[in-house]
Amino acid sequence: METAPTLILYAYTGKWDLGDDRWADRTVPDFFYEDKEAARRDMLGLHAKLEAEPDNDYPPLCLERIETVPMTRSAIMALLNEGVGAIIGSYRIIEEIEVKRR
C-alpha cells in the first residue's frame, strides 16, 4: 500500500510567536516556502528592515523547518476547513537571528 507524501516546508516568525497556538490562529497569515534559502533570504530582508527602525523592540527572528502530516484527501479537507494547523506534523527552529536595538 502506497502512503501519502509528507511535505517539507520552511517559514519564519518572531520568537514571541512560536508554539502550537501559532498554527491555530487563522487571523495571522503565514508565508511558507519550499526552499530553505528563499525563506532565509526573506527573513534576512525583514531583519534588515527591523534593525533600521529607531527604537525597535523586536524579538529574535526564527527560521523553521516544517513537516506536514501525510497529505491525504482528509488532510487537504482539514487544511481547507480548519486552517494550516491541521496539517502541521512537526516543526523546529533551524536558525535564530537577534534584532539588535539601535
Backbone torsions as a table, in degrees:
resi	resn	phi	psi	omega
1	MET	NA	129.0	179.7
2	GLU	-79.2	137.8	178.1
3	THR	-98.9	153.2	179.7
4	ALA	-71.6	145.8	-178.7
5	PRO	-74.6	151.8	167.6
6	THR	-100.9	158.3	179.6
7	LEU	-114.2	144.5	171.6
8	ILE	-103.8	122.0	-179.4
9	LEU	-126.6	166.3	178.1
10	TYR	-131.3	149.7	177.6
11	ALA	-152.8	168.8	172.3
12	TYR	-139.3	156.6	-179.2
13	THR	-160.2	169.7	173.4
14	GLY	-76.2	148.7	-176.7
15	LYS	-58.9	-31.8	179.3
16	TRP	-64.1	-23.6	-175.9
17	ASP	-93.4	4.5	-177.8
18	LEU	-71.6	158.5	176.6
19	GLY	119.0	165.7	-176.7
20	ASP	-62.2	-29.7	-179.6
21	ASP	-62.0	-27.3	179.8
22	ARG	-56.4	-40.6	-176.7
23	TRP	-75.8	-20.0	-178.8
24	ALA	-84.3	-21.2	-177.4
25	ASP	-79.4	104.5	-177.0
26	ARG	-83.7	-3.1	-179.6
27	THR	-88.1	-17.9	-179.3
28	VAL	-104.1	114.3	-178.3
29	PRO	-72.7	143.3	173.1
30	ASP	-109.0	148.9	175.0
31	PHE	-113.5	126.4	-177.2
32	PHE	-111.2	151.2	-178.1
33	TYR	-131.0	144.4	173.2
34	GLU	-81.3	-24.6	-172.9
35	ASP	-113.3	125.8	-179.1
36	LYS	-59.9	-40.8	-177.2
37	GLU	-67.7	-34.9	176.7
38	ALA	-65.6	-42.7	178.1
39	ALA	-63.7	-43.8	179.9
40	ARG	-63.3	-41.9	179.5
41	ARG	-61.0	-44.7	178.7
42	ASP	-67.8	-37.4	177.3
43	MET	-62.8	-42.4	178.7
44	LEU	-66.8	-33.5	175.3
45	GLY	-64.0	-44.2	176.1
46	LEU	-64.7	-40.9	178.6
47	HIS	-56.7	-46.1	179.7
48	ALA	-61.9	-42.0	178.6
49	LYS	-64.3	-43.2	-179.0
50	LEU	-65.8	-41.0	-179.7
51	GLU	-68.2	-25.3	-180.0
52	ALA	-77.7	-16.7	-178.9
53	GLU	-75.2	131.8	176.7
54	PRO	-67.7	144.8	177.2
55	ASP	55.6	37.8	178.6
56	ASN	-71.3	152.8	177.6
57	ASP	-142.7	63.5	-174.7
58	TYR	-105.5	148.4	177.3
59	PRO	-75.1	167.3	172.8
60	PRO	-57.6	150.6	174.5
61	LEU	-94.1	139.9	-176.7
62	CYS	-122.3	128.5	173.0
63	LEU	-90.9	130.5	-175.7
64	GLU	-118.8	144.4	170.8
65	ARG	-104.8	126.7	-174.6
66	ILE	-120.8	134.8	172.0
67	GLU	-117.0	130.1	-179.2
68	THR	-81.5	167.7	168.2
69	VAL	-71.0	166.2	174.8
70	PRO	-54.8	130.8	-172.7
71	MET	-84.6	74.0	176.9
72	THR	-86.0	173.6	175.1
73	ARG	-58.7	-40.5	178.9
74	SER	-64.2	-39.0	179.1
75	ALA	-65.5	-40.4	178.1
76	ILE	-64.6	-41.1	177.8
77	MET	-63.8	-40.9	177.8
78	ALA	-64.0	-40.8	177.0
79	LEU	-58.3	-47.7	-178.2
80	LEU	-67.0	-38.5	-175.1
81	ASN	-90.5	-30.2	-173.4
82	GLU	-114.5	-15.5	-178.4
83	GLY	102.3	176.2	-172.1
84	VAL	-61.8	-29.1	179.7
85	GLY	-56.1	-26.4	-178.0
86	ALA	-68.8	-20.6	-177.7
87	ILE	-111.9	4.0	178.5
88	ILE	-79.2	114.4	177.5
89	GLY	-85.8	-49.0	177.6
90	SER	-157.5	160.3	176.9
91	TYR	-154.8	154.1	177.2
92	ARG	-152.5	152.6	176.5
93	ILE	-77.3	130.2	177.7
94	ILE	-112.4	-10.9	176.5
95	GLU	-160.7	144.0	178.2
96	GLU	-134.7	134.8	-179.3
97	ILE	-127.2	125.4	176.6
98	GLU	-71.3	144.1	172.0
99	VAL	-101.8	108.0	-175.6
100	LYS	-75.2	141.0	176.7
101	ARG	-76.2	145.8	176.4
102	ARG	-88.5	NA	NA
